[in-house]
Amino acid sequence: MNVRPNLYIISSVAGGGKSTIIAALLKEFPDFYFSVSCTTREPRPGDVEGKTYYFLSTEEFRKRIAEGQFYEWAEVHGNYYGTPKGPIIEAIRDHRVALLDLDVQGAKSVKDLRPESVTIFIEPPSREIWIERLIRRGTDSQTSIERRIENGIRELDEAPNFDYVVVNDQLEDAIRDVKSILFGTKK
């Protein structure tokens, strides 16, 4: 299959499955470039520095903002998140597919700056199933879950603003649908 080089932004609500889908894509297509974001949040069990995120202090993050090192950045769920711009530009220049895992706010920021980017929203099959998945993953405190649900309800309302919406009811179907977008077979 021949993938057209481009910039793809994959978004979802917390617990919507975007990270799982991206991991499957990267396993199948190791030549894709995955943009590792920076964050000030605390690492979770299983997080790997430089692979999951670059974990920065608030001071270091703010310094990088001032230096213009982020393609986009935002404060989400009480923490800073940002996408380093240099590696993305380099990957696109090298004709590689660049995948970004961004929240709704970050996706809008990048789409505004790079309108040629393709945005994909991973939507849970229902709000009830999404909340159940969010709770079941067991990575967040009750307070964090409540905040993520509150923010997620607003984010779900933004799905129609994306170029594509993929419903993540069955994981393999959702992965297949995202691949069809990447390979240009889904309109």
C-alpha positions, 0 to 999 in steps of 0.5 A: 500500500502506498500512503500519501505523506501527510500530517494526521491528527488523531483526537478523542475523549480521554479513554476513547481509544486513540492511544490504542489505535495509534499503537496498533498503527505504529506496530504495523507501520514502524516507518510512521513518525509519531509525535511525542508530546511534552507534559507537566503531568506526573508519569503513570505506571507504564509511561516511558520518558521519550516514548509516552511523553517527555515529562517536564517541570512547569518551569521548563515547559514555560521556558520552551513556550517562551522560546517558541519550541511548541507547535501547539500547547495548551493547559488541559486537565490542570497540566500543560501539554505541548507538541514540539514542532521541529520533529514534525516539520522534519518528518513531513520534509522527509515524506513520512506520515506524521501522526499526532495524538492530540486533544480536541483543543490541540487538534484545532490549533494545529488544523488552524496553522496547517489546514492541509492536516487531516483530523480524525476523531475517535468516538466511543459508541456511547457516552455510557460505554465511554464512561465505563471504559474510562473508569475501568482503565484504572489509571486516574483518580476519582477527581481526575475521572470526574474532570475528564468526563466533564471535559469529554462531554464538551469534546464529544460535541466537537466531533463534527468539526473533524474531517473524519469521525471513527466510532470505536465500538470494536477496536479492530474495525476502528483500526481498519477505518483509520487505516482506510483514511490514511491510505486514502480509501475512505472518503 
